[in-house]
Every structure is written in structure tokens, then in C-alpha cells.
């Protein structure tokens, strides 16, 4: 049976179209809870944290530190436990 995964995406930031990944606050393999701070990103105006969209285990990171990402881009995946 395949485990369900949830994509971690850069959310809509209003007038801002993209951001730069500053750093991940969790490592691949770590258990995370929905709403928990997961990855820090920086826009031209501010730095903010993207929360985990679901509970589970951080299965992958597709947007490494320093990568520029756009709204809706996949940052990583959370596997359901």
C-alpha cells in the first residue's frame, strides 16, 4: 500500500510572486505536525515561515537553501504516518 504524501508549496503571498529559501527548520525524516514551522523564506520585503500543511514525516526537500521559488512551487513533501 502506497503512503499518501502532501506537497509543501510556497503559499500565495499577495503582491509578491516569489521568495528565496533561507533554510529548512526540519530535516528529511523528521516527524512534523500540521501548522508547525517548516521552512523559512525571504521576499524583497520580509522573511516569513511556511508552516507544514499536514502532519507526517518530512519525506523530501526539493527547494534547497538559496533557491528562488515562485508561488505554488513545490518545496518538499510530507509523507503520512
Residue frames as a rotation matrix with the C-alpha (Angstrom) as fourth column:
UNK 1
0.577 0.817 0.000 0.00
0.817 -0.577 0.000 0.00
0.000 0.000 -1.000 0.00
UNK 2
-0.309 -0.681 0.664 1.40
0.669 -0.652 -0.358 3.38
0.676 0.333 0.657 -1.01
UNK 3
-0.211 0.171 -0.962 1.55
0.851 -0.452 -0.267 6.09
-0.481 -0.875 -0.051 1.65
UNK 4
0.685 0.525 0.506 -0.14
0.693 -0.684 -0.228 9.36
0.226 0.506 -0.832 0.85
UNK 5
-0.472 -0.829 -0.300 2.05
0.866 -0.500 0.022 12.43
-0.168 -0.249 0.954 0.51
UNK 6
0.756 0.622 -0.206 1.26
0.590 -0.783 -0.197 16.12
-0.284 0.028 -0.958 0.77
UNK 7
0.035 -0.738 0.674 3.23
0.795 -0.388 -0.466 18.71
0.605 0.552 0.573 -1.18
UNK 8
0.141 -0.120 -0.983 4.71
0.664 -0.725 0.184 21.62
-0.734 -0.679 -0.023 0.73
UNK 9
0.119 -0.026 0.993 4.16
0.919 -0.376 -0.120 24.64
0.377 0.926 -0.021 -1.55
UNK 10
-0.920 -0.342 -0.193 5.03
0.383 -0.889 -0.251 28.30
-0.086 -0.305 0.948 -1.40
UNK 11
-0.051 0.988 -0.148 1.69
0.882 -0.025 -0.471 29.92
-0.469 -0.154 -0.870 -0.49
UNK 12
0.292 0.277 0.915 0.14
0.715 -0.699 -0.016 32.96
0.636 0.659 -0.402 -2.13
UNK 13
-0.386 -0.577 -0.720 2.00
0.900 -0.408 -0.155 35.99
-0.204 -0.707 0.677 -0.79
UNK 14
0.435 0.603 -0.669 -0.35
0.369 -0.797 -0.479 38.66
-0.822 -0.039 -0.569 -2.10
UNK 15
0.898 -0.079 -0.434 1.52
-0.377 -0.647 -0.662 41.04
-0.229 0.758 -0.611 -4.39
UNK 16
-0.097 -0.991 0.086 4.79
-0.841 0.128 0.525 39.10
-0.531 -0.021 -0.847 -4.07
UNK 17
0.621 0.339 -0.707 5.38
-0.736 0.562 -0.377 36.49
0.269 0.754 0.599 -6.77
UNK 18
0.523 -0.500 -0.690 8.36
0.222 0.862 -0.457 34.68
0.823 0.086 0.562 -5.31
UNK 19
0.818 -0.319 0.479 10.83
-0.566 -0.299 0.768 34.22
-0.102 -0.899 -0.425 -2.50
UNK 20
-0.031 -0.883 -0.467 14.22
-0.556 0.404 -0.727 32.72
0.831 0.237 -0.504 -1.69
UNK 21
0.791 0.238 -0.563 14.52
0.243 0.723 0.646 29.70
0.561 -0.648 0.515 0.61
UNK 22
0.350 -0.647 0.678 16.51
-0.826 -0.554 -0.102 30.82
0.441 -0.525 -0.728 3.66
UNK 23
-0.773 -0.633 -0.036 16.58
-0.545 0.692 -0.473 27.45
0.324 -0.346 -0.880 5.39
UNK 24
0.115 0.762 -0.637 14.65
-0.068 0.646 0.760 24.40
0.991 -0.044 0.126 6.49
UNK 25
-0.065 -0.045 0.997 13.74
-0.951 -0.300 -0.076 24.18
0.303 -0.953 -0.023 10.18
UNK 26
0.545 0.228 0.807 13.32
-0.465 0.883 0.066 20.38
-0.697 -0.411 0.587 9.94
UNK 27
-0.560 -0.780 -0.281 15.39
-0.739 0.316 0.596 17.67
-0.376 0.541 -0.753 8.25
UNK 28
0.012 0.498 -0.867 14.26
-0.746 0.582 0.324 14.91
0.666 0.643 0.378 5.92
UNK 29
-0.410 -0.076 -0.909 12.98
0.292 0.933 -0.210 12.08
0.864 -0.351 -0.361 8.10
UNK 30
-0.998 0.049 0.038 11.77
-0.054 -0.392 -0.918 14.33
-0.030 -0.919 0.394 10.93
UNK 31
-0.276 0.957 -0.090 8.19
0.951 0.285 0.119 13.98
0.140 -0.053 -0.989 12.16
UNK 32
-0.986 0.021 0.167 6.22
-0.025 -0.999 -0.024 17.24
0.166 -0.028 0.986 11.76
UNK 33
-0.374 0.906 -0.199 2.81
0.719 0.148 -0.679 18.39
-0.586 -0.397 -0.706 12.92
UNK 34
0.029 0.487 0.873 0.36
0.885 -0.419 0.204 20.32
0.465 0.767 -0.443 10.75
UNK 35
0.884 0.347 0.312 0.86
0.235 -0.909 0.345 24.07
0.404 -0.231 -0.885 11.28
UNK 36
0.585 -0.751 -0.307 4.39
0.477 0.012 0.879 23.65
-0.656 -0.660 0.366 12.67
UNK 37
0.586 -0.478 -0.654 7.08
-0.662 -0.748 -0.047 25.99
-0.466 0.461 -0.755 11.30
UNK 38
0.765 -0.199 0.612 8.81
0.365 0.917 -0.158 24.11
-0.530 0.345 0.775 8.49
UNK 39
-0.065 -0.783 0.619 10.79
0.998 -0.051 0.040 26.31
0.000 0.620 0.785 6.09
UNK 40
0.217 0.039 -0.975 11.89
0.336 -0.941 0.037 29.96
-0.916 -0.336 -0.218 6.22
UNK 41
0.050 -0.148 0.988 11.67
0.994 -0.092 -0.064 32.06
0.101 0.985 0.142 3.06
UNK 42
-0.315 -0.250 -0.916 12.60
0.406 -0.908 0.108 35.66
-0.858 -0.337 0.387 2.28
UNK 43
0.536 0.482 0.693 10.84
0.844 -0.290 -0.450 38.08
-0.016 0.827 -0.562 -0.05
UNK 44
-0.175 -0.588 0.790 12.05
0.560 -0.719 -0.411 41.52
0.810 0.370 0.455 -1.08
UNK 45
0.084 0.341 0.936 10.25
-0.414 -0.843 0.344 42.98
0.906 -0.417 0.070 1.94
UNK 46
0.274 0.131 0.953 10.25
-0.961 0.081 0.265 40.39
-0.042 -0.988 0.148 4.72
UNK 47
-0.776 -0.431 -0.460 11.16
-0.399 0.901 -0.171 36.94
0.488 0.051 -0.871 5.97
UNK 48
0.123 0.832 0.541 8.45
-0.991 0.132 0.023 34.50
-0.052 -0.539 0.841 6.98
UNK 49
-0.801 -0.367 0.472 7.95
-0.426 0.905 -0.020 30.83
-0.420 -0.217 -0.881 7.81
UNK 50
-0.196 0.707 -0.680 5.91
-0.751 0.338 0.567 28.39
0.630 0.622 0.465 5.75
UNK 51
-0.130 0.198 0.971 4.01
-0.867 0.452 -0.208 26.02
-0.481 -0.870 0.113 8.05
UNK 52
-0.972 -0.134 0.194 3.63
-0.061 0.937 0.344 22.28
-0.228 0.322 -0.919 7.50
UNK 53
-0.457 0.850 -0.263 0.41
-0.825 -0.294 0.483 21.70
0.333 0.437 0.835 5.53
UNK 54
0.629 0.624 -0.464 -0.09
-0.392 0.770 0.504 18.26
0.672 -0.135 0.729 7.10
UNK 55
0.382 -0.481 0.789 1.20
-0.801 0.255 0.542 16.01
-0.462 -0.839 -0.288 9.86
UNK 56
0.994 -0.103 -0.048 3.61
0.070 0.884 -0.463 13.22
0.090 0.456 0.885 8.99
UNK 57
0.320 -0.948 -0.004 7.29
0.506 0.167 0.846 12.74
-0.801 -0.273 0.533 8.16
UNK 58
0.482 -0.246 -0.841 9.27
-0.657 -0.736 -0.162 15.18
-0.579 0.630 -0.517 6.00
UNK 59
0.690 -0.091 0.718 9.95
0.333 0.921 -0.204 12.86
-0.642 0.380 0.666 3.07
UNK 60
0.014 -0.703 0.711 11.83
0.999 -0.019 -0.038 15.16
0.040 0.710 0.703 0.71
UNK 61
0.258 -0.059 -0.964 13.17
0.150 -0.984 0.101 18.67
-0.954 -0.171 -0.245 0.20
UNK 62
0.334 -0.083 0.939 13.03
0.930 0.193 -0.314 19.88
-0.155 0.978 0.142 -3.40
UNK 63
0.693 -0.128 0.709 13.84
0.135 -0.943 -0.303 23.55
0.708 0.306 -0.637 -2.76
UNK 64
0.153 -0.759 -0.633 17.26
0.958 0.271 -0.094 23.79
0.243 -0.592 0.769 -1.14
UNK 65
0.399 -0.123 -0.909 18.62
0.522 -0.784 0.336 26.81
-0.754 -0.608 -0.248 0.75
UNK 66
-0.518 -0.613 -0.597 19.27
-0.036 -0.682 0.731 29.73
-0.855 0.400 0.331 -1.61
UNK 67
-0.740 0.287 0.608 16.81
0.672 0.353 0.651 28.57
-0.027 0.890 -0.455 -4.29
UNK 68
-0.795 0.544 -0.270 14.38
-0.537 -0.837 -0.103 31.13
-0.282 0.063 0.957 -5.72
UNK 69
-0.752 0.620 0.224 10.82
0.637 0.771 0.006 29.82
-0.169 0.147 -0.975 -5.78
UNK 70
-0.788 0.581 0.205 7.52
-0.353 -0.698 0.623 31.10
0.505 0.418 0.755 -7.12
UNK 71
-0.325 0.780 0.534 4.05
-0.843 0.017 -0.538 30.96
-0.429 -0.625 0.652 -5.55
UNK 72
0.710 0.701 -0.076 2.73
-0.681 0.654 -0.329 27.41
-0.181 0.285 0.941 -5.87
UNK 73
0.046 -0.776 -0.629 6.18
-0.660 0.449 -0.602 25.84
0.750 0.443 -0.491 -6.38
UNK 74
0.871 0.182 -0.456 6.82
0.126 0.815 0.566 22.56
0.475 -0.551 0.687 -4.58
UNK 75
0.315 -0.751 0.581 9.26
-0.882 -0.458 -0.113 22.99
0.350 -0.477 -0.806 -1.70
UNK 76
-0.835 -0.533 0.138 9.12
-0.545 0.763 -0.349 19.42
0.081 -0.367 -0.927 -0.43
UNK 77
-0.024 0.818 -0.574 6.83
-0.341 0.533 0.774 16.54
0.940 0.214 0.266 0.54
UNK 78
-0.495 0.004 0.869 5.35
-0.855 0.180 -0.487 15.22
-0.158 -0.984 -0.086 3.77
UNK 79
-0.567 0.266 -0.780 4.50
-0.157 0.894 0.419 11.51
0.809 0.360 -0.465 3.94
UNK 80
0.386 0.785 0.485 1.53
-0.756 -0.032 0.653 10.48
0.528 -0.619 0.581 6.06
UNK 81
-0.685 -0.613 0.393 2.46
-0.724 0.515 -0.459 8.28
0.078 -0.599 -0.797 9.02
